Every structure is written in structure tokens, then in C-alpha cells.
Amino acid sequence: MARDIDDIQRDIERTRRQLASTLDELATRGKPQNLVNDAKREANVKLQDPQVQKVLAGVAVAVVGVVALVVARNRKRSNDIKELRRLLAGRV
């Protein structure tokens, strides 16, 4: 049986309202500030995870270790250069 024209118009209007609602929601979600807020919220949730905290602590320890090694190596190199200069100055 064929649908009544009024039913078709009601369906079209309902679909338009749903589409408008969906577009409004997408526009709201797509705003830069909302994206930033969502990212912050997700990051905070991740940072509360004990596994993530352990991994971050391990990375921090590794970075501190590498920095300490570089500083120690540079000091040794600097001391070696000073010693060479002292020895060369004594030869002259």
C-alpha cells in the first residue's frame, strides 16, 4: 500500500531534525577548545594508570642516567684537555 503524503513529509522533517542535531554535535565536538579539553582529559586518565606511571618513571630514570653520563664524559674530556695543555706548556 502506498504511503500517505503526510507520512512522507513527517519522515522528511524527522530526518532533517536528526541531521541538524548530528551536525550540531559534530560542530561542537570539532571546536579546537573542545578537542584540547578532550585530549587533556584523556591524558589525565592515562597518567592515573599505575602501569603508565611506572613506564614514565623508567623513562625519566633513563634520561637522567644519559644526562649524567654525558656530563661526566664532558668533564673527563675537559680535564684531559687541561692536562694536555699543562704538559705541552711545560715542554716549551
C-alpha positions as CSV (number, residue, x, y, z in Angstrom):
1,M,0.0,0.0,0.0
2,A,1.3,3.5,-0.9
3,R,2.3,5.8,1.9
4,D,0.3,8.9,2.6
5,I,2.0,12.2,1.6
6,D,1.7,13.5,5.2
7,D,3.6,10.4,6.5
8,I,6.3,11.1,3.9
9,Q,6.6,14.7,4.9
10,R,6.7,13.8,8.6
11,D,9.5,11.3,7.9
12,I,11.4,14.0,5.9
13,E,11.0,16.5,8.8
14,R,12.2,14.0,11.4
15,T,15.2,13.1,9.2
16,R,16.0,16.8,8.8
17,R,15.9,17.3,12.6
18,Q,18.1,14.3,13.2
19,L,20.6,15.5,10.6
20,A,20.6,19.0,12.1
21,S,21.2,17.6,15.6
22,T,24.0,15.4,14.3
23,L,25.6,18.3,12.5
24,D,25.4,20.5,15.6
25,E,27.0,17.8,17.7
26,L,29.8,17.3,15.2
27,A,30.4,21.1,15.1
28,T,30.6,21.2,18.9
29,R,33.0,18.2,19.0
30,G,35.1,19.7,16.3
31,K,35.8,23.0,18.1
32,P,39.5,23.4,18.9
33,Q,38.9,24.1,22.5
34,N,36.7,21.1,22.9
35,L,39.4,18.9,21.2
36,V,42.0,20.3,23.6
37,N,39.8,19.6,26.6
38,D,39.1,16.1,25.4
39,A,42.9,15.5,24.9
40,K,43.7,16.8,28.4
41,R,41.0,14.7,30.0
42,E,42.3,11.6,28.2
43,A,45.9,12.4,29.1
44,N,45.0,12.8,32.8
45,V,43.1,9.4,32.7
46,K,46.2,7.7,31.2
47,L,48.5,9.3,33.7
48,Q,46.5,7.9,36.6
49,D,47.2,4.4,35.3
50,P,49.9,2.7,37.5
51,Q,51.5,1.0,34.5
52,V,51.9,4.2,32.6
53,Q,53.4,5.8,35.8
54,K,55.9,3.0,36.0
55,V,56.9,3.4,32.4
56,L,57.2,7.2,32.7
57,A,59.4,6.7,35.8
58,G,61.6,4.3,33.9
59,V,62.0,6.7,31.0
60,A,62.8,9.5,33.5
61,V,65.5,7.4,35.1
62,A,67.0,6.5,31.8
63,V,67.1,10.2,30.7
64,V,68.7,11.3,33.9
65,G,71.2,8.5,33.5
66,V,72.1,9.5,30.0
67,V,72.5,13.2,31.0
68,A,74.7,12.2,33.9
69,L,76.9,10.1,31.6
70,V,77.2,12.9,29.1
71,V,78.1,15.4,31.9
72,A,80.7,13.0,33.3
73,R,82.2,12.3,29.9
74,N,82.4,16.1,29.1
75,R,84.1,16.7,32.5
76,K,86.6,14.0,31.8
77,R,87.3,15.3,28.3
78,S,87.7,18.8,29.7
79,N,90.1,17.6,32.4
80,D,92.1,15.6,29.8
81,I,92.4,18.7,27.6
82,K,93.6,20.8,30.6
83,E,96.2,18.1,31.4
84,L,97.4,18.1,27.8
85,R,97.7,21.9,27.8
86,R,99.6,21.7,31.1
87,L,102.0,19.1,29.7
88,L,102.5,21.0,26.5
89,A,103.1,24.2,28.3
90,G,105.8,22.5,30.4
91,R,107.6,21.4,27.2
92,V,108.0,24.9,25.8
